[in-house]
Structures are given as C-alpha cells and as structure tokens.
Amino acid sequence: MKARFGSVLALCLPVAGFCLFAAPAAFAQNQSTHVTGPSKYLFLTNEAEKPGVDAAHAKNEAAMSQALREANSSFHALALESITGEPRVVFFHGFDSFADLQKAHEAMMSNAALRSTMESDGAADGSFLTNTANSVYKFREDLSLRAPVDLPQMRLFEITIFHIRAGHEHDFETLAKEYAKAFESMPSVRWAVFEKMYGKGSGNTFILATPMKSMADVDQEVMDDSKLKSTVDEAQLKSMRELGDKTIEDSESNLFAISRTMSYVPASWATESPDFWGKK
C-alpha cells in the first residue's frame, strides 16, 4: 500500500492498571449485517513485545479475552499480531462517541469480579512488553475507498502509518483523494483512513488499514498497483509523486494476522465464519 500513498497493539483504555475493551471492533459497528463500515473513532494501543515472549503474551491476553467472554461483556476487541516489523500485538476498538467510551469504562468498573481479573492479568502483561502507547483516531471516510467489509471473513490486515510534514495536512488530503480516484475503477482495491486525534503525532499522523482474506490479496494488491499507469497519464502520475514527496515525511507498511484467541468478538461471528471464529 505504501506504493499508493508515498502498528501493533493491544487496543485498550488503561484504567487502574488494566485494559478496557471499549465498544465493537473498528470495522464492525453493525452486527446485523455482514458488510459494515468503520466506527467513527478508533482507540488504539501499541504494545511492543520483548523478544521471545509472544507465546506467553498471547496466553495472558487470551485469558483477559476469556474473562470478558465469561462475563458476557458487551466490549469487543479485534487482536492483531505482527507478521512484519517489530514484534507487537494490536487490538482495534471502535466507538461512535466519547460518551459511549465513558459508559464502557463505567460498566467495566462496576463489575468487581471482571475488574479484579483484568487488573491481575493486566499487571502480568507488563512483564512481556518494552513499550505501550495509547492513541485515538477518527475515521476519514472522505479519504477512504470502499472501506465497508465483511470483517468476520478477514484474516489479515495491512497497515500503513504516514507522518505528514508540518503544514501539509491539506496536501495529504488532496493526495489521498487523487489516489482514491485513480484506483476507483479497480474493484479489488479498498482501504480505510484514520487521522490521529490524541497521542504522539496527533494532527499530522494518519493510518491506512486494509483488511484481507488471505495472502493472495497481497498478490492482487501488487498487480493492482502495477495498473496505476493505465488509469492516470504520466503527467498526472508525476504530479502525484511530487505531491507525495512534498507532503509525506515518512511512512511504513506492515502485515498483521488476526488472532482468534486474543480477540473478543460478537458471538455471531462464530456462525458467520465457523471455520475460524467457531473453533474452540
């Protein structure tokens, strides 16, 4: 995806030493339909792992997810494990208002048994990590392309992070819209863009997320990228590249696998995708 426009984490709200899984996963607002769009906001925490602790970390995160499941909690999280880049785990947590986020927090605090389990497991989680960073992003539908997906069928994510040069946020918006227009005729191309609201780099950081069914989607993406010259002329392509050089300070793309055991998703997903989410 970085060829087009030019991390991660256990998404949680830290409260009293544990993680609050707040609201449905970022791409799954509406559980009654298969194809859904991203939530308005995304709470994101980057948990960087120590070398060699991935199995132990995954076991501890799975225990926290199981505690939420046993409590029949309404809080859901989609966990991602890094395939490329630094070892890390990512949970996507979407919410549609900050008032909803507060309600989720209050509901967690009111469940003494669940809170105790989360505090205990959260404390143990710290021994596996080298760094944790929390942030909030807002969904930018105007910069996205075919963002709604059937998320229960997805198994991978490609995530690209863009750091924009100071004063060039509008240029990035222009660039993103130009690329969306250039790829509009290719039905297999899709992405969702989120702009950082809170956290380091807020105001000049964007992430571009593409859910994928399998690694074959990466092969398709490479083929789609090679077709760009057929959708825009050389002069326009040169202009887009120059705008990108002027606008983007740096970018990085990485692949992540969805972790079934560390995720806590709606029960309906097991019916919609029994081969993956229905496994015990």
C-alpha positions in Angstrom: 0.0 0.0 0.0 2.9 2.4 0.5 3.3 2.3 -3.3 0.0 4.1 -3.4 0.4 6.9 -0.9 4.0 7.6 -0.8 1.2 -0.7 14.5 0.8 -3.2 16.9 -1.1 -3.1 19.6 -3.4 -4.2 22.3 -6.1 -1.6 21.9 -7.4 -0.7 25.2 -8.2 2.1 27.5 -5.9 1.8 30.5 -7.8 2.3 33.7 -6.5 1.4 37.1 -3.8 -0.8 35.6 -5.9 -2.9 33.2 -7.3 -2.7 29.7 -10.8 -1.6 29.0 -12.1 -3.2 25.8 -14.4 -0.5 24.6 -17.2 -1.0 22.1 -17.2 -3.1 18.9 -14.2 -3.7 16.7 -13.3 -0.8 14.5 -14.7 -2.2 11.3 -17.8 -3.8 12.8 -20.4 -1.3 14.0 -23.5 -3.2 12.9 -23.7 -6.8 13.9 -26.9 -7.4 12.0 -25.3 -7.1 8.5 -22.3 -8.8 7.1 -20.7 -5.8 5.3 -20.1 -2.9 7.7 -18.2 0.3 7.7 -15.7 1.5 10.3 -16.8 3.2 13.6 -16.4 6.9 13.9 -13.4 6.6 16.3 -10.7 4.1 16.9 -8.9 3.6 20.2 -5.5 2.1 19.7 -2.7 0.9 22.0 0.7 -0.1 20.7 2.1 -2.9 22.8 5.7 -3.7 21.7 6.8 -7.1 22.9 10.1 -8.3 24.3 11.9 -10.8 22.2 10.7 -14.4 22.6 7.7 -13.7 24.8 5.0 -13.9 22.0 3.5 -17.2 23.2 3.4 -16.2 26.9 2.0 -12.8 26.0 -0.7 -14.3 23.8 -1.7 -16.7 26.6 -2.2 -13.8 29.0 -4.1 -11.7 26.5 -6.3 -14.8 25.7 -7.1 -15.1 29.4 -8.3 -11.5 29.5 -10.5 -12.0 26.5 -11.9 -15.2 28.0 -12.8 -13.3 31.2 -14.8 -10.8 29.1 -16.5 -13.6 27.3 -17.4 -15.4 30.6 -18.8 -12.1 31.9 -20.9 -11.8 28.7 -19.4 -8.3 28.3 -20.5 -6.0 25.6 -17.0 -4.8 25.0 -15.3 -6.3 21.9 -11.7 -6.2 20.6 -10.0 -7.4 17.4 -6.4 -8.5 18.1 -3.7 -8.4 15.5 -0.2 -10.0 15.7 2.6 -8.5 13.7 4.0 -10.5 10.7 6.4 -7.9 9.7 8.1 -5.1 11.6 8.8 -5.1 15.3 7.0 -7.8 17.4 3.8 -6.4 18.8 0.1 -7.1 19.3 -2.7 -4.8 18.2 -6.4 -4.6 19.3 -8.8 -2.5 17.3 -11.6 -0.9 19.4 -14.1 1.2 17.6 -16.7 3.5 19.2 -19.1 6.1 17.9 -18.9 8.7 20.6 -16.8 9.6 23.6 -19.9 9.3 25.7 -20.1 5.7 24.7 -16.4 5.2 25.7 -17.2 6.6 29.1 -20.2 4.3 29.6 -18.0 1.3 28.7 -15.5 2.4 31.3 -18.1 2.8 34.0 -19.6 -0.6 33.1 -16.2 -2.2 33.5 -15.6 -0.5 36.8 -19.0 -1.7 38.2 -18.2 -5.4 37.6 -15.9 -6.2 40.6 -15.0 -9.8 39.5 -14.2 -8.8 36.0 -12.3 -5.8 37.1 -10.2 -7.9 39.5 -9.3 -10.4 36.8 -8.4 -7.7 34.3 -6.2 -5.9 36.9 -4.3 -9.1 37.7 -3.8 -10.2 34.1 -3.0 -6.6 33.1 -0.2 -6.4 35.7 1.2 -9.7 34.4 1.0 -8.3 30.9 3.5 -5.6 31.7 6.3 -8.2 32.1 6.1 -9.1 28.4 6.3 -5.5 27.0 9.0 -3.0 26.2 6.6 -0.1 25.5 2.9 0.8 25.4 1.4 3.8 23.7 -2.3 4.7 23.5 -3.9 6.9 20.9 -7.3 7.8 19.4 -8.0 8.1 15.7 -11.1 9.4 13.8 -12.3 7.7 10.7 -11.8 9.8 7.5 -14.5 8.5 5.1 -13.6 11.2 2.6 -10.1 9.8 2.2 -11.1 6.1 2.2 -12.0 3.8 -0.7 -14.6 1.0 -0.3 -14.0 0.9 3.5 -17.0 -1.3 4.4 -16.1 -5.0 4.5 -17.3 -8.4 5.8 -14.9 -8.4 8.7 -15.6 -11.9 10.1 -14.2 -13.3 6.8 -11.0 -11.3 7.1 -7.8 -12.9 8.4 -5.1 -10.3 7.8 -4.5 -6.6 7.9 -2.1 -4.4 6.0 -1.5 -1.2 8.0 0.5 1.8 6.7 1.3 4.7 9.0 2.0 8.2 7.5 3.7 11.1 9.2 2.9 14.3 7.4 5.2 17.3 7.2 4.1 20.2 9.3 1.6 22.4 7.4 0.9 19.8 4.7 -2.2 18.1 6.1 -4.4 19.6 3.4 -1.9 18.4 0.8 -2.2 14.9 2.2 -6.0 15.0 1.9 -5.6 16.1 -1.7 -3.1 13.3 -2.4 -5.4 10.7 -0.8 -8.4 11.7 -2.8 -6.3 11.6 -6.0 -5.2 8.1 -5.3 -8.7 7.0 -4.4 -9.9 8.4 -7.8 -7.1 6.7 -9.6 -8.0 3.3 -8.1 -11.7 3.7 -8.2 -12.1 1.6 -11.3 -10.3 -1.4 -9.6 -13.0 -3.2 -7.5 -10.5 -5.2 -5.5 -8.8 -2.1 -4.1 -10.0 -0.8 -0.7 -8.7 1.0 2.3 -9.9 2.9 5.4 -8.0 6.0 6.5 -7.9 7.2 10.2 -6.5 10.5 11.4 -4.8 10.7 14.8 -6.7 12.9 17.3 -4.9 12.1 20.6 -1.4 10.7 21.2 2.1 11.5 20.0 2.0 12.9 16.4 -1.7 13.9 16.7 -2.5 16.4 13.9 0.0 15.0 11.4 -0.3 11.2 11.6 -2.6 9.0 9.5 -3.0 5.3 9.3 -4.4 3.4 6.3 -5.8 0.0 7.0 -6.7 -2.7 4.5 -8.4 -5.9 5.8 -7.5 -9.0 3.8 -8.9 -12.6 3.5 -5.5 -14.2 2.7 -2.0 -13.6 1.5 -3.4 -13.9 -2.0 -4.8 -10.4 -1.5 -1.3 -9.1 -1.3 -0.5 -10.6 -4.7 -3.7 -8.9 -6.0 -2.6 -5.6 -4.5 0.8 -5.8 -6.3 -1.0 -6.4 -9.6 -3.4 -3.5 -8.9 -0.5 -1.2 -8.1 1.1 -2.1 -11.4 -2.1 -0.9 -13.3 -1.9 2.6 -11.9 -0.2 3.8 -15.1 -3.2 2.7 -17.1 -5.6 4.8 -15.0 -3.7 8.1 -14.9 -1.4 9.7 -17.5 2.3 10.2 -17.0 2.0 13.9 -16.2 -0.6 13.3 -13.5 1.4 10.4 -12.1 4.4 12.7 -11.9 2.4 15.3 -10.1 1.1 12.8 -7.6 4.6 11.6 -6.8 5.9 15.1 -6.4 3.0 15.9 -4.0 3.8 12.8 -2.0 7.4 13.7 -1.7 6.5 17.2 -0.5 3.8 16.0 1.9 4.9 12.8 3.5 7.8 12.9 5.9 8.0 9.1 6.3 5.7 6.0 6.1 5.9 2.4 6.9 3.7 -0.6 5.9 3.4 -3.8 7.8 1.3 -7.0 7.7 -0.6 -8.3 10.7 -2.5 -11.6 11.3 -5.8 -11.5 13.2 -5.5 -13.5 16.4 -8.6 -15.6 17.2 -7.7 -16.4 20.8 -6.7 -12.9 21.8 -9.8 -11.3 20.2 -13.1 -10.9 21.8 -15.7 -10.5 19.1 -19.5 -10.8 18.8 -20.9 -14.3 19.2 -22.5 -14.0 15.7 -19.0 -14.2 14.1 -18.8 -17.9 15.0 -21.8 -18.5 12.9 -20.8 -16.2 10.1 -17.3 -17.7 9.9 -17.3 -21.1 11.7 -14.0 -22.3 10.1 -12.1 -19.6 12.1 -14.2 -17.9 14.7 -16.2 -21.1 15.5 -13.1 -23.0 16.6 -12.6 -23.8 20.3 
